[in-house]
Amino acid sequence: MLLEQLGLQFDIIPSNADETEIREGNPEELVKRLAELKAESVARKLDGENVVIGADTIVYLDGKIIGQPRDEEDAKNTLRMLSGKTHEVFTGVCVVNTKNNQRLFDVVSTLVTFRELSEKDIEECIKIKNKVALTGAGSYTPELYSRIFEKLEGSFNSVVGLPTERLIPMLRSQGVDV
């Protein structure tokens, strides 16, 4: 996990935030609002002084947001749509400091180019890691990157879901030793 690699001690607390109301807008604003919603939801659950990180990632192609697939067939169709194309991955990060009520935001955009995927490639992607392709935005997750990526321009960690190169200065500004 990326936070472990930074040497941070942390708890994972699901936000249980209702994200259904935030589905419109440009991708940068959307991931920023979703990251804030998640961080705020967790911050309200906690007592004492805490630094909370919320993040959200979306895939964007041809003016459309591509979320998590509904089912296996939807995942296959998404992988076919992304095959041989370049799309953008947006990750929003929000850091909430409950001590001083400060909120910090950042949005990272990364261009990802898929290689041309055959039907066999797509079937293999669906089978890998207990159908891992059904759990990520754009129907892909880190376990599939080496099979499907041709080129990446930007932050690999952002595509994974947390741009640590941007998160570190945010945390340091809030007194977190990282």
Secondary structure, DSSP 8 states (H G I E B T S, - for coil): -HHHHTT------------TT---S-HHHHHHHHHHHHHHHHHHH--SS-EEEEEEEEEEETTEEE---SSHHHHHHHHHHHTT-EEEEEEEEEEEETTTTEEEEEEEEEEEEE----HHHHHHHHHTTTTGGGSSGGG--GGGHHHHEEEEES-HHHHHT--HHHHHHHHHHTT---
